[in-house]
Amino acid sequence: MAAKTNPVTFLKQVRSETAKVTWPSRRETVISTLMVFIMVIISAAFFFAADQLMGWLIGLVLNVGI
């Protein structure tokens, strides 16, 4: 079991570790955000089309038996 750390020491360690992080530039963040939105739109269109197709096919199969 690890020993408890003093809150002040903990915050100093957090600040030290945060300083080591390589943060993305504004341009990188904007490009990544746009890529995510584009992929969400493509995925939504694909799953909508797949759902519509499966619904149509199931409708055909169920109506044939009646």
TAHU-V205383 format. One line per field, one symbol per residue. ss: DSSP state (2 for helix, 1 for strand, 0 for the rest). psi: psi as a letter, one per 40 degrees, with the letter a starting at -180 (. if undefined). Layout:
BEGIN
ss: ???
psi: ???
END
This chain:
BEGIN
ss: 000000222222222222200000022222222222222222222222222222222222222200
psi: hiiiihdddddddddddddehhiiiddddddddddddddddddddddddddddddddddddddde.
END
